[in-house]
Amino acid sequence: MTTYVYRNGRLVDKSQSYGEPKLWKTGIISDIMEPTKHMASGRVIDSKARFRAETRATGCVEIGMEPIKPRAKVTLDKSQRRDAIRKSIYMLRNGYKPQFATED
């Protein structure tokens, strides 16, 4: 069974192409970057790979590239959990406002 759709205001067979075929383009990410002064070593570097290697060599960590550390699981028994909830409700009802970390 043929399926019809509207294209450019006309009812056409859905299997018909749009005219020009889509061209697949290859994306290339270059290793070259603008010469940048490395803040830890003071060297001017124009390669992304060398910049990352210099960051590791100086003992620094590139933000966003560090491994995610798993959180330690907190195990509470039923009475400990109940006490923690009661304490939280008490604190909130008595004016406690949590402090969130902010960037200055």
N, C-alpha and C positions, 0 to 999 in steps of 0.2 A: 504494500500500500504506500502510495506516495504522500509525503508530507509537504505542505505548502507554507511559506512564510512571506511576510512583506519585506521587500528590500527596495529602497529608493522609491517608495510609493507604488510598487508593483507586486502582484502576487506571483511568486516564482517557486520552482521546485527547490526544496531545502538542500538537496545534494549538489546544486549548481554552485560553482565557485563565484567569488566576488569579482572576478575579472583578472586582476594581476595576482600572481601567486605570492605568497608571503616569503620573503627572503630571510633566512636564518643568518644572524650576524654573530661572529665570534667576539666575545669581550676579552680584552687583554688588560690586565692590571700590571702596570709598569713598576719596576723596583726603583726607578729614578724619582727623586723628589727635589724640591728647592733646597739649596744648601742651608742647613740648619745647625745652629750651635747646640751641642749636647750640654745640658745644664749640669750634669754631674762631672764630666771630664773636661769640658771646655773646648773640645774639638769640633770643627765644622765638618759635617757629614752630609753627603748627597745621595745616600742609598738607604732604603728602608731596612734592608737586612743588616747592614752594618750598624745602623742606629739601634736596632733591637739587640744586636750582639754587644754593643757598647753599654747599653743599659744593663744587661745581665752581668757583664764584666765588672761594672762598678758596684754591683751588689744591690741595684735598684730593681723595682718591679714595675712593669708596664701595667697601668691601671686597665682593668678589663681582660687581662690575659692571665691573671693569677688563677691557680686551681681553686675550685670551690671546696671548702672544707665541710664535711658533714657535721651537722649539729649533734651533740650528745643527747640521747633520748632521756627525758626526765620521767621517771616512773614514780607515781604516787599511788598509795593505796586509797581506798574509798574515803577514809576519815581525813587523811591529809588533803585530798582534793576538796572535800567539803569545807575544811578549815580555810584553805587558800581562797575559795570563792567567797566565803563569809567575810574574810579580811578585806578582800577587794571591794565588796559591796559596802562595807563599813567605811572604808577610806573614801570612796567616791561620794557617799551620802554626806560625809563630814567635810567636804570642800577640797579634797585632794585632786589636783590636776596633774596628769602625767606630763613630764617634760620630754619633748621630742628633740632630737639632735637637729640643729639648724646650721646651715653654712653661713659663715660671716664674710 
